[in-house]
Amino acid sequence: MTMHMCGPALTTNGRRKGKPKFRNAQEAQQARELDTSWRELQKKWAVDADDEKRTRALKAEPLVYKLSTPIGRTNTHHIPSISTGGNAAAKPVLKYTGSEMLGISQLHKSNAIPVFRQEDVIDIARMRR
């Protein structure tokens, strides 16, 4: 989705919204009271939550890493390799050595087609038009 299709909430310039506007003074006063009560609740419970997180983290066991062979692989310490003198031999390059193929034709863009008959050449030439 491109940015011109997104709403104004997904802005990339990092601008914050301004102060909220209220319909009347009563709503503004109620919002301020709710905000102060929320801050008091956060102050009341935040210390306990931090202490609980700290003590829980200290009680946890430290991670211990053991780098050893897995249980099922105790008997495969050495697997002998085939004695061919190193790496495998390279596959021979395939090359057409016959006399049946007349040539290579191009049907569309980079689509190369082998041609075996003169009629195929004529058909391919007609298809390109």
SEGUNU-644169 format. One line per 3 residues: number of its first residue (from 1); their letters; for each residue x negated, y, z of N, C-alpha, C. Coordinates in Angstrom, 1 decimal. Example, Ala and Ser with C-alpha at 12.3 -4.5 7.8 and 13.67 -1.06 7.14 Angstrom:
SEGUNU-644169
1) as) -13.2 -5.7 7.8 -12.3 -4.5 7.8 -13.2 -3.3 7.8 | -12.8 -2.2 7.1 -13.7 -1.1 7.1 -12.9 0.0 7.9
***
This chain:
SEGUNU-644169
1) mtm) -0.9 -1.2 0.0 0.0 0.0 0.0 -0.9 1.2 0.0 | -0.6 2.2 -0.9 -1.4 3.4 -0.9 -0.9 4.4 0.1 | -1.8 5.3 0.4 -1.5 6.3 1.5 -0.3 7.2 1.1
4) hmc) -0.1 7.5 -0.2 1.0 8.4 -0.5 2.3 7.7 -0.3 | 2.4 6.4 -0.1 3.6 5.7 0.1 3.9 5.6 1.6 | 2.9 5.8 2.5 3.1 5.7 3.9 3.8 6.9 4.5
7) gpa) 4.3 6.7 5.7 5.0 7.8 6.4 4.0 8.7 7.0 | 4.4 9.8 7.6 3.5 10.7 8.3 2.8 10.2 9.6 | 3.3 9.1 10.1 2.8 8.5 11.3 1.4 7.8 11.0
10) ltt) 1.2 7.4 9.8 -0.1 6.8 9.4 -1.1 7.8 8.8 | -1.4 8.8 9.5 -2.3 9.8 9.0 -3.7 9.4 9.2 | -4.6 9.9 8.3 -6.0 9.6 8.4 -6.8 10.8 8.9
13) ngr) -6.2 12.0 9.1 -7.0 13.1 9.5 -7.1 13.3 11.0 | -6.5 12.5 11.8 -6.7 12.5 13.2 -6.0 13.6 13.9 | -5.1 14.3 13.4 -4.4 15.4 14.0 -3.4 14.8 15.0
16) rkg) -3.3 15.4 16.2 -2.4 14.9 17.2 -1.1 15.8 17.1 | 0.0 15.2 17.5 1.2 15.9 17.5 1.2 17.0 18.6 | 1.9 18.0 18.5 1.9 19.1 19.4 2.8 18.7 20.6
19) kpk) 3.1 19.7 21.4 3.9 19.5 22.6 5.3 19.1 22.2 | 6.0 18.2 22.9 7.3 17.8 22.6 8.3 19.0 22.8 | 9.2 19.2 22.0 10.2 20.3 22.1 11.5 19.7 22.6
22) frn) 12.1 20.3 23.6 13.3 19.8 24.2 14.5 20.7 23.8 | 15.6 20.1 23.9 16.8 20.8 23.5 17.1 22.0 24.5 | 16.9 21.7 25.8 17.2 22.7 26.8 16.3 22.5 28.0
25) aqe) 16.4 23.4 29.0 15.5 23.4 30.1 15.7 22.2 31.0 | 16.9 21.7 31.1 17.2 20.6 31.9 16.5 19.3 31.4 | 16.5 19.1 30.1 15.7 17.9 29.6 14.2 18.1 29.8
28) aqq) 13.7 19.3 29.7 12.3 19.6 29.9 11.9 19.3 31.4 | 12.8 19.7 32.3 12.5 19.5 33.7 12.6 18.0 34.1 | 13.5 17.3 33.5 13.6 15.8 33.7 12.4 15.1 33.1
31) are) 11.9 15.5 32.0 10.7 14.9 31.4 9.5 15.1 32.3 | 9.4 16.4 32.9 8.3 16.6 33.8 8.3 15.8 35.0 | 9.5 15.6 35.6 9.7 14.8 36.8 9.4 13.3 36.5
34) ldt) 9.8 12.8 35.4 9.5 11.5 35.0 8.0 11.3 34.8 | 7.3 12.3 34.3 5.9 12.2 34.0 5.1 12.2 35.4 | 5.5 13.0 36.3 4.9 13.1 37.6 5.1 11.8 38.4
37) swr) 6.3 11.2 38.3 6.6 10.0 39.0 5.8 8.8 38.4 | 5.6 8.9 37.1 4.8 7.8 36.4 3.3 7.9 36.8 | 2.8 9.1 36.9 1.4 9.3 37.4 1.2 8.8 38.8
40) elq) 2.2 9.1 39.7 2.1 8.6 41.1 2.1 7.1 41.1 | 3.0 6.4 40.3 3.0 5.0 40.3 1.6 4.4 39.8 | 1.1 5.1 38.8 -0.2 4.6 38.3 -1.3 4.8 39.4
43) kkw) -1.3 5.9 40.1 -2.3 6.1 41.2 -2.1 5.0 42.3 | -0.8 4.7 42.5 -0.5 3.7 43.6 -1.0 2.3 43.3 | -0.8 1.9 42.1 -1.2 0.5 41.7 -2.5 0.4 41.0
46) avd) -3.1 1.4 40.5 -4.3 1.3 39.7 -5.5 0.8 40.5 | -5.6 1.2 41.8 -6.7 0.7 42.6 -6.6 -0.8 42.8 | -5.5 -1.3 43.2 -5.3 -2.7 43.4 -5.6 -3.5 42.1
49) add) -5.2 -3.0 41.0 -5.4 -3.7 39.8 -6.9 -3.8 39.5 | -7.6 -2.7 39.7 -9.1 -2.7 39.4 -9.8 -3.7 40.4 | -9.4 -3.6 41.6 -10.0 -4.6 42.6 -9.7 -6.0 42.2
52) ekr) -8.5 -6.3 41.8 -8.1 -7.7 41.4 -8.9 -8.1 40.2 | -9.1 -7.3 39.2 -9.9 -7.6 38.1 -11.3 -7.9 38.4 | -11.9 -7.0 39.3 -13.3 -7.2 39.7 -13.5 -8.5 40.5
55) tra) -12.6 -8.8 41.4 -12.8 -10.0 42.2 -12.6 -11.2 41.4 | -11.6 -11.2 40.5 -11.4 -12.3 39.6 -12.6 -12.6 38.7 | -13.2 -11.5 38.2 -14.4 -11.7 37.4 -15.6 -12.2 38.1
58) lka) -15.7 -11.8 39.4 -16.8 -12.3 40.2 -16.6 -13.7 40.6 | -15.4 -14.2 40.8 -15.1 -15.5 41.2 -15.3 -16.5 40.0 | -15.3 -16.1 38.8 -15.4 -17.0 37.7 -16.8 -17.6 37.6
61) epl) -16.9 -18.8 37.1 -18.1 -19.5 36.9 -18.9 -18.9 35.8 | -20.2 -18.8 35.9 -21.0 -18.3 34.8 -21.1 -19.3 33.7 | -21.2 -18.8 32.5 -21.2 -19.8 31.4 -22.6 -20.4 31.3
64) vyk) -22.7 -21.7 31.1 -24.0 -22.4 30.9 -23.9 -23.1 29.6 | -24.9 -22.8 28.8 -25.0 -23.4 27.5 -26.0 -24.5 27.5 | -25.6 -25.7 27.0 -26.5 -26.8 26.9 -26.7 -27.2 25.4
67) lst) -27.9 -27.1 25.0 -28.2 -27.4 23.6 -28.8 -28.8 23.5 | -27.9 -29.8 23.3 -28.3 -31.2 23.3 -27.6 -31.9 22.2 | -27.9 -33.1 21.9 -27.3 -33.9 20.9 -25.9 -34.3 21.4
70) pig) -24.9 -34.2 20.5 -23.5 -34.6 20.9 -23.5 -36.1 21.3 | -22.5 -36.5 22.0 -22.4 -37.8 22.6 -22.4 -38.9 21.5 | -21.7 -38.7 20.4 -21.5 -39.7 19.4 -22.7 -39.9 18.5
73) rtn) -23.7 -39.0 18.6 -24.9 -39.1 17.7 -26.2 -39.5 18.3 | -26.1 -40.4 19.3 -27.3 -40.8 20.0 -28.2 -41.7 19.2 | -27.6 -42.5 18.3 -28.3 -43.5 17.6 -28.8 -43.1 16.2
76) thh) -28.6 -41.8 15.8 -29.0 -41.4 14.5 -30.2 -40.4 14.6 | -31.2 -40.7 15.3 -32.3 -39.8 15.4 -33.1 -39.6 14.1 | -33.2 -40.7 13.3 -33.9 -40.6 12.1 -33.2 -41.4 11.0
79) ips) -32.9 -40.7 9.9 -32.2 -41.4 8.8 -33.3 -41.4 7.7 | -33.8 -42.5 7.2 -34.8 -42.5 6.2 -34.2 -42.1 4.9 | -35.1 -41.3 4.1 -34.6 -40.9 2.8 -35.1 -41.9 1.7
82) ist) -34.5 -41.7 0.6 -34.8 -42.6 -0.5 -36.2 -42.2 -1.1 | -37.0 -43.1 -1.3 -38.4 -42.8 -1.7 -38.4 -42.6 -3.2 | -38.0 -41.5 -3.7 -38.1 -41.1 -5.1 -39.1 -40.1 -5.4
85) ggn) -39.9 -39.8 -4.4 -41.0 -38.8 -4.7 -40.5 -37.4 -4.5 | -39.5 -37.1 -3.7 -39.1 -35.8 -3.5 -37.6 -35.5 -3.9 | -37.4 -34.4 -4.6 -36.1 -34.0 -5.0 -35.6 -34.9 -6.2
88) aaa) -34.3 -34.8 -6.4 -33.8 -35.6 -7.5 -34.2 -35.0 -8.9 | -34.2 -35.8 -9.9 -34.6 -35.4 -11.2 -33.5 -34.5 -11.8 | -33.9 -33.6 -12.7 -33.0 -32.7 -13.3 -32.2 -33.4 -14.4
91) kpv) -30.9 -33.0 -14.5 -30.1 -33.6 -15.5 -30.5 -33.1 -16.9 | -30.6 -34.0 -17.9 -31.0 -33.5 -19.2 -29.9 -32.6 -19.8 | -30.4 -31.6 -20.5 -29.5 -30.6 -21.2 -28.8 -31.3 -22.3
94) lky) -27.4 -31.1 -22.3 -26.6 -31.7 -23.4 -26.7 -30.8 -24.6 | -26.9 -31.5 -25.7 -27.1 -30.7 -27.0 -26.4 -31.6 -28.1 | -25.6 -30.9 -28.9 -24.9 -31.6 -30.0 -25.9 -31.8 -31.2
97) tgs) -26.0 -33.1 -31.5 -27.0 -33.5 -32.6 -26.3 -34.1 -33.8 | -25.0 -34.1 -33.8 -24.2 -34.7 -34.9 -24.1 -33.8 -36.1 | -23.4 -34.3 -37.1 -23.2 -33.5 -38.4 -21.7 -33.3 -38.6
100) eml) -20.9 -33.6 -37.7 -19.4 -33.5 -37.9 -19.0 -32.1 -37.7 | -19.6 -31.3 -36.8 -19.1 -30.0 -36.5 -19.6 -29.0 -37.6 | -18.7 -28.2 -38.2 -19.1 -27.2 -39.2 -19.7 -26.0 -38.6
103) gis) -19.1 -25.6 -37.4 -19.6 -24.4 -36.8 -18.7 -24.0 -35.6 | -18.9 -22.8 -35.1 -18.1 -22.3 -34.0 -17.3 -21.1 -34.4 | -16.1 -21.1 -34.1 -15.2 -20.0 -34.5 -14.7 -19.3 -33.3
106) qlh) -14.3 -18.0 -33.4 -13.8 -17.2 -32.3 -12.4 -16.9 -32.5 | -11.5 -17.4 -31.6 -10.1 -17.2 -31.8 -9.7 -15.9 -31.2 | -10.0 -15.6 -29.9 -9.6 -14.4 -29.3 -10.7 -14.0 -28.3
109) ksn) -11.2 -12.8 -28.3 -12.2 -12.2 -27.4 -13.4 -13.2 -27.3 | -13.6 -13.8 -26.2 -14.8 -14.7 -26.0 -14.4 -16.1 -26.0 | -13.3 -16.5 -26.7 -12.8 -17.9 -26.7 -13.5 -18.6 -27.9
112) aip) -14.6 -19.2 -27.7 -15.3 -19.9 -28.8 -14.8 -21.3 -29.0 | -14.5 -21.7 -30.2 -13.9 -23.0 -30.5 -14.8 -23.7 -31.5 | -15.1 -25.0 -31.3 -15.8 -25.7 -32.3 -14.9 -26.1 -33.5
115) vfr) -15.4 -26.0 -34.7 -14.7 -26.2 -35.9 -15.2 -27.5 -36.5 | -14.3 -28.5 -36.9 -14.7 -29.7 -37.5 -14.2 -29.8 -38.9 | -13.2 -29.1 -39.3 -12.7 -29.2 -40.7 -12.5 -27.8 -41.3
118) qed) -12.5 -27.7 -42.6 -12.4 -26.4 -43.3 -11.0 -25.9 -43.0 | -10.0 -26.7 -42.9 -8.6 -26.3 -42.6 -8.5 -25.6 -41.3 | -9.3 -26.0 -40.3 -9.3 -25.4 -39.0 -9.8 -23.9 -39.1
121) vid) -10.8 -23.7 -39.9 -11.3 -22.4 -40.1 -10.3 -21.5 -40.7 | -9.5 -22.0 -41.7 -8.5 -21.2 -42.3 -7.4 -20.9 -41.3 | -7.0 -21.9 -40.5 -5.9 -21.7 -39.5 -6.3 -20.6 -38.4
124) iar) -7.5 -20.7 -38.0 -8.0 -19.8 -37.0 -8.0 -18.4 -37.5 | -8.4 -18.3 -38.8 -8.5 -16.9 -39.4 -7.1 -16.3 -39.5 | -6.1 -17.2 -39.8 -4.7 -16.7 -39.9 -4.1 -16.3 -38.5
127) mrr) -4.5 -17.0 -37.5 -4.0 -16.8 -36.1 -4.5 -15.4 -35.6 | -5.7 -15.0 -36.0 -6.3 -13.8 -35.5 -5.5 -12.5 -36.0 | -4.7 -12.7 -37.1 -4.1 -11.5 -37.6 -2.7 -11.3 -37.1
***
